[in-house]
Amino acid sequence: MATVKIPPVLRPSTGGEKEVSAGGATVGQVLGSLAEEHPATRTQIFGDGGDLNRYVNVYLNDEDVRVLQGLETEVGESDVLVILPAMAGGAIDFVDRRADLTEVASFSVLPPPYGRVPYPSRRIHVGTINKAELARAVAEETGLSNGQAKEAIEATLEHIAGALTRGNEVSLPGFGKFGISERSARQGRNPQTGETIEIAATRVPRFQAAAPLKQAIKA
């Protein structure tokens, strides 16, 4: 079965589940299975004609299904679907009225046709979020203690770093991909003396943002 990631504003319709497994050979069938299991999601995902609701964006492994084959796009068992509904889009309103200010503040304003799309960034202020603040946010979202959230974050970062040092890529659907770039040996110039110097070959980490993340941070 494919995995469907549920955004915060739709979780009341799925019993609080953040991701669910749903069967089907196409995007439409997978979303249909989701709607059968959680009927409240049907009118949020599908329009009156059975097409994808105009206020919903669905990504298959970081690709917008609207630029693929829409609801007819084939889906494999290991694929991941990410649902990004729009906020207050005229005839439909996905905002959970029980959400607090921090939840509402996680909405990003995107250009058409995306409208206002929720992404869990919690944009209360512009600045640097440190590990402690991130741990508190994760604890609030998951119900873990601050200590448990911090341990989970540290373990995740350690595993990502370990995978990269072994030459592996780490792919997080809906977020991005971590990898390694090889830099060949080359000549450079000493900024203080102007002398030509030899720079050894090296490996550097790289990060490639996924399409949903790119869309969420666009203004």
N, C-alpha and C positions, 0 to 999 in steps of 0.2 A: 504493500500500500504506500501511496505517496504521503508526505508530511505536509500539512497545511498550517502555516503560522498565522495566529489570530492576533490582531492588534488590540490594544487595551480597550478601545471603545466598543469592540464587538464581543468582548469576553463575557459580558452579562448574558449574551445569547447562546454561549457555549458552556454555561455553568462555571465560568471562571477559567476554563482551559486556555492555556497560552498557545498550544499547538495540538493538533489532532491528526489521526491517521484516517485516510479516506481512500476507498477503492475506486478504480476507474481507469480506462485506457486513454482518456482525453481530459483536458482541463475542465470541460463542461461536465463530464461524468464525475470527476472528482469533487467538483463544487456541488453537483447534484447529490452525491453521497453525503457530503457535509450537511446540506440542507435537510436531507431525510433524517439524519441523526439529530440535528438541531434545527427544527422547523422555523424558529424565530429568525434565522439567518437568511431564509429564502428571499424575502422581499428586500433585504439589505444588499444581497449579492446580484439577484436577477431582476431585470425589468419586466414589464407587463408581457412583452413578447417572448420572454425566455432568453433574451440576449443578456450579456453582461451589463449590469446597471451602469449608466453613464457616470455615476459618481464613485465608481469603484475601479481601482487599478489592481491588476493581478500580475505578479511576476513569477515566471517559471525559471528557477535557477538563475536569477538576476536579470532575465530578459522579459520585457513587457510583452504579455501574450498578444496584445493588440498589434504588435509589429511582427508577430509570428503568424499563426493560423487561428488566432482568437480562441474560442471555446473548443475548436476542433484540433487544437495543438495536442500532439501525442505526449503522454506522460508515462514515465517509468516508475517502478516501485521505489527506487532510491531518490526520486526527484523531490524537490521542495517547492511548494507554492507559497508565496507571500501575498497576503491581502492588505491593501492600503486603501481604506475608504476615505471619501472626502467629508469635510465638515460643513454642515449647514448649507447644503447645495440646493436650495430652492424647494423642490417637492419632497425632499427627504432629508432627515436630520439624524446623523449617527451619534451625536454627542450624548454621552451618558450623563444624565442630569445629576447623578450622584457623585460624579467625578469632582475631585477637589481642584483648587486653582493650579496646583503643580501639574496635574494631568492635562488640563486644558492648555497650559503653557507649553506642552510638548508638541503642539501643532505648528507646522511650518507653512508659510504662504508660498505656493508654487505657481508658476505660470500656467495658463490653460494648456491642455485640458485637465490638469491635475487638481486645480482648485486648492483648497486647504487640506493638506495631507498629514495625518498623524504619524509621527516618528518618535520613538522613545528617547528624545534628547533632553527633556525637561529644561527648556530654555528660560530659566528664571532670570539669569543675568549673563552678560558676556564676560568671560574670563577663563581662567585655568581651573579645571576640576582636578583635585588631587585624589589619591587612592582612598583616603578616609571618606571624602565626600561621595566618591563613586560607591564605596561599600555601603554607606548609609542609604543611597538611592536604591541599590540592589536589595538591601534588607527591607525597605519599604515595599518594593515591588513584589518580593517573593515570600515575605513573612519570616525570613531567616533572621537570626540575631546579627548585630553588626560584626561580631567576631567571626561567625560562620560565613557571612558574605565576604569579608576580607580574605578568609582562607580560600574561598572558592575562586575569587579573583586572582589571588596569588598563584593558585594551582593552575588556573587557566593560562596565565602568562608564562609560567614555567614550562608547561607542555608546548606552548607555541614556540618559545625560545628553543626548547630541546628539538622540536621537529625541524626548525630552520637550521640549527647547527648540524643536523644530519643530512641536510640538503633537500628536505621535503617541503612541499607547499602546504599551507593551511587555508582551507576554503571555508568561509562562513557565509552561507547563502543569505542574501539580503543585506549583508554588511560589507564583505570584501574578501580579498585573498592576500595572504602574506606569502612572500617568497624570497628568493635569493637572486641577486644579480651579480654576474661575474665582471669584474673590471680588469682589463688587460694591463700589463706593465706598460708604462709610458714615461715620457719625459715631462718634467714640470720646471718651474722656476722658483727659486727661493725668494719670497717676498721682501726679505730684508737686504739680501746682497745682490739679487738679480742673477745669481749663478744658476746654470742649468743643473737640475738634479734628476736622478732616476727614481721613479715611483714604482714600487713593486706591485705585482698583480694582487688583487684582493677580492674578497666577497663582501657585499653589503646587503643588508635587508631592504626589502621594498614592500610597499603596500598598494594594492589596486582596489579602489573603492567599487562596490557593486552599484548597479543602476538605481535600486531603491534609495541607497544612501546618498548618491549624487543628486537625485531628485529632491530628497528631503532637505538638503542644505542650500539648494538654489533659492535665490531671492527674486 
